[in-house]
Amino acid sequence: MKLGKVIGNVVCTQKVDSFQCIKLLLVQPLNEKLEEIGDPVVACDTVQAGINDIVFYEGGREAALGLENWFNPSDLTIMGIVDQVNIGE
């Protein structure tokens, strides 16, 4: 699982049938210290996340399984909203 921060919405004029009624969000990947890493990515939203929410997401086949219709082309799916991050020192 990976951490990210929702930074925007993605608007589509056309979607594949398996993505109908699925919100797409722009997510900035974060490390465990909540610092930005890499480029923003697009993820399917299964938890009704909003702008500035810290979320955890999954990629690969697990991303597709996170949606109700598991036969889909999703590369990334948001699985939950993060309440708190604790790092042991």
N, C-alpha and C positions, 0 to 999 in steps of 0.2 A: 504494500500500500504506500501511497505517496501523499504528501501534504501539498495544499495549494490554497490560494486566495482568489475568490471570485472577483474579477475586475470588469466584467461586462457581459452583455447578452449577445447572442448571435441570431440574426434574423435571416430566415431562408424564404425564398419565394417558392421553392420546390424541395420536397424531402422524399426519400424512399418510403414506401408504405410502412415499414416497421418502425419508422421514426415519427409517425403521425401522433400528435398530442404529447411529444417529448420535447421539453425545453432544452436548448443548447446554450451553454455558458462558456465564456472565455475565462480560463483559469491560469493564474501565474504560479508555476511550481515554486515551492519553498523547501528549505532544508529544515532540520529539526530545531534550529534556532529561529525559525520563521523569517529567514533571510531569503530574498529572491534568488533563484537559480534558473538558468536557461530561459528559453523563450516561452511566451504564453501558448496555451493549447486549448482546443475546443473539447468539451466533455458533455455527455448527456447527463441531465439532472434527474435523479430519482428521489430527492429529498426536499425539494422546493427551497433550495439555497438561494440567497440573495447577494447583492453586491456587498463586498467587503467581508463576507463570511469566510472563515477558515474551514476548509473541507478536506476529507480524505477521499482519494479516488483510486481506481484500479484500471490497469490497461490489459491488453491482450484478450484472450478468450474469456477471462473473468469479467471483463467489462461488458461483453455481450450478455453474459448470464445474469447481470444485474438488472436487466430490463425485463418487463413482463413477457414480451415476445422475444425469447432468447435467440431466435434465428435472425440476427441483424448484423450490420457491418460496423458496430460501435468499436472504436479504438480505445476510448476512455469513458468511464462512467463514474459519476460522483456517488459514493456509497454512504456518506454521512457528513454531518456538521460537527466540527471539533469545538468542544467547550473549553478545554484547557490542555496545555502541553507542559509536562513536567520532565525536566532533564536531570537525572542524578549525576552528581559530580564526584 
